[in-house]
Amino acid sequence: MNGGAARRGPRPPTRPSGSAAPPEQRVGYLIAAGINVVAWYAINVWPGWAIAPFLTPDTPQVLGVVNAAIVTAIVSNLVYLVYDPRWVRALGDLVSAAVALAALLQLWLVFPFAFEDPTPWALVTRTAIVVGIGGCGVSILVQLIVLVRVAVALSTPRDHPAAPPVDR
């Protein structure tokens, strides 16, 4: 027994440190970056946020942090495209979730949306923001745990029985 936990079967193989992701994973990173580029372009260039009838003149108060969240996601996915060991993904996902959390909190505070009464869209939008805030909180916690696990794995010899099976 290792600290009370028994290992079942052989440890799963890990990719060598610094190795590139498999092609299907790289395609996923590229698609995610592309979707965020399109979102950034649609919000800031064409057609632009002002064309949306449900956005108020308060929208510029949230654009900076929303753009920061989009750019953070783009940069993270482009980094993963060329270098994606687990600790890099955890760090990128942690930063992305923290910036997205800031954007969602700003959206909650400013709430630059105007919906015609008696539609339920204001409630639906606020509910989606709350769910997003919760999701970001969970993601931040999970990525912090992953970073700690990777740090332990990097400081523990690979042949040690307590070494966690983590992609270094």
N, C-alpha and C positions, 0 to 999 in steps of 0.2 A: 504494500500500500504506500502511495506517495501522498503524504499529507492528508490521508483519509479518502483519497480518490483513486480508484483503480483504473488503469488504462485498459481499453478494450481494443485489441488488435494493434497492428503496426501504425505508426504515426503517418498521416497523409503526407505525400511529397509536397515540398514547397519549391517555388521558383527561386533561382539564384538571386541574390541581392542585386538590385539594379537592372534586372532583366525586363524586357519589354513585355507588355501584356499580350495574350493570345490575340490573333487577328479579329475575332468576333467581339472581344472586349474593346479593342481599339476602335472598331467601327461604332460601338456604343458611345464611346467618349466623343468621337467626332460628330455623331448625330446630336448628342446633348449640347455640345458647343454650338453647333449650327442652329439648333432651335433657339438657344439664348441669343445668338446674333440676330436672328430674325425678330425676336421679341424686342430687343434693344432698338433695332432699326424701325420697327412699327411704332414704338412709343415715341422715339425721338426725331425721326426723319419723315417717313411717309407711312401711313397717312398722318401720323402724329397723334398725341393724346387728345388734343383739342377737338378732334372730329367726333369723339365718343360722346353721345348725348347725355350719358349718365355721369360723366366726370365734371366736377365743379371747378371754378377758378382757383380753388385751394390746391389743386393737383400739383403745381410746381413745388409746394412745400414738402412733397414726398418723393419727387422725381430723383433727387440726388441720392438718397439712400436706396431707392428701388434700382436705379442705375448701378449703384455700387454692388448690390446683390447680384444683378445680372452679369456684370463684368467679372466679379469674383467666381461665379460659376463657369464662365467662359474660360478664364485663365486656369482654373483648377482642372477642367477637362482637357485643355491643351497640354498641361503638364503631364497628366496621366497618360496621354497619348504616347509620349516618348519615355516616360519614367514613372513607373507605378508600383513600387514596393508598398507593402501594407501601411507602413508608417507615413508615407507621403500621401496616400489616399485618405488616411485618418486625419492627418493635419489639414489637408485641403477641404475635406468634408466638414471638419470642425469650424474652420474659418468661414466656409460658405454658409453653414447653418447659423453661425453667430451674426453674420451680416444680414442674412434673410430674416432672422429674428428682429434685428433692429428695424428693418424695412416694415415688417408686419406690425411692430409696435407703433411705428410712425403712422402707418395706415390706420390703425385703431384710433390713435389720438386725433388725427386730422380728419379722418373719414371723408375723403374728397369725392363722395358719391352722392348723387341725387336721383332718387327713384320716385316715379309717380305713385301717389297713393291710389288705391289701397293694395298695391302689389307687395308681396312678402320679400322682395329682393334685398331690402336693407337688412332684414333678419338673416337671410341666407348668406349675404356677404359678411356680416359680422360673425356668423357661425363659422364660415370658412376661414376667416382671419384667426379666430380662437383655435380652431383645429390646427392651422398652420403654426401658430405660436407653440402649441403643445408638441407638435411634431418636431419643431426646431429644438425645443428643450430636450426631448428624448434623444434626438440625434447628437446634440452636444454631449450629453451624458455618455452615450454609447461610444462616441469617438474618443472621449477622454479615457474611457476604460480600455479601448483598443490601444491607444498610445502608451498607457501604463503597461499593458501586456507585452507590447513590442519592446519597450524599454527593459522589462524583465528578461525577455527572450534574448535580447542583445547582450545582457550582462551575465547570462547563464550559459555555461558550455553546452554545445549541442548534444553531447552524449550524456549529459546529466539527466537522471530520471525525472526531475521536476521541471525540465525545460518545456515550456508550452509550445505546441505545434503552431508557430506563427510565421507567416511569410516575412522574412527579415528584409 
